[in-house]
């Protein structure tokens, strides 16, 4: 009985810590990275990741109160979503507006507003 009094709270604390440490990305961050990915979705994954990193870091203004920092985990998440698309979907997504729509659907985020 004493073991259960120690084990159960320990498991609860462990599960809470794991959940807390897992990366959580907002839909806005995902949509931003999708739009950056769709600017030039060609090349190796390292080249695409490097272009996204440069764009994110270079778009920070000196006077910005909240600067964006590149998230390699989110960039990999977007690349993995692209890799899960079928070749036909990847071909269809070669157009920028279709790319954002298809990747947004794959990631279950609200579709971007097209003008």
N, C-alpha and C positions, 0 to 999 in steps of 0.2 A: 504494500500500500504506500509505503514511504517512497518507493522508487517511482510510482506513478505521479506522486506530488512533485517530484523533481523532473521527471522526463517530460510530462505534458507541458509545463510552462517553458521548459528548455526548447521543446520543439516549436512552440508558439513564437518564442523570441527568435529562433533560427529562421523560421519561415518569414517573419516580419523583416528581418535583416536582409534576407535574400531579395524579397520584393522591393525593399527600399533601395537596394544597390543596383537593381536592374535598370538599364536605361529606359526612360520613358520619353518618347518624342511626341510633341504636339502635332496636330493636323497641319498647323501653319508651318512648322519647321519641315514636315514631310513635303508639303506643297512647294515650299521654297526650293528644296533640294531636287524635287522632280522637275521644276522649271529649269533649274541649272543643268540638270542631267540632259534634258531635252534640247538644250541649245546645240549640243554636239554629241549625240549618243554614239559616235563611232570611235574606234580606237580600242586599245587594251584597257582593262579595268584600272590599271595603274595610271594610265594617261588621263582617263576620264576623272578619276579621283583627284589627280593633281590639278586639273583644270577647275574642278569644283572648289578645291581648297584655295586656289589662287583667287577665284572670284569672290568667295566668302570673305577672305581676309582683306582683299583689296577694296571691297565695298564699304568697309568701316570708315566713317568720317571721323576726323580728329575731335570734333565737338560732340559726338554721339555719347549719350549717357549710358546706353546699353549697347555694347559692341557684340557683334556675332562672332563666335569662334567656331572654327571648322570641327565637325564631328565625324571622325572616320567611321564610327559605327553606323551613323545614319547614312553616310555615303555608301557603305557596304550593303546596308538594308535596301537602298534604292537599286543598286546594281544587282542584288539577288532577285529583286522583283522583276527586273528586266530579263534576267536569265531564265526566270520561270515562264516567261511569255513564249508562246509557240512561234516558230519561224514566220508563220503567216501574220501573226500579230506584230512581230518585230518589223516586218516589212511594211505593214500598215502604219506602224508608229514612226516610220521614217519621216513623216510630215510632222512638224513641230506641234501643231494644235492637236493632232491625233495622238501624238506621243504623250502629252500631258494627260489627256482624257483616259487613255488606256492604262497608263501607270497609276493614275489616281484610282481607277477601278480596281486594279490589282492590289493596291495598298488599302483599299476601303476608306479612302478619304474623300471629302466632298469634291466634286468635279470643279475645275477652275472655270471662272467666268470668261467666256470668249467674246471678243468684240468684233 
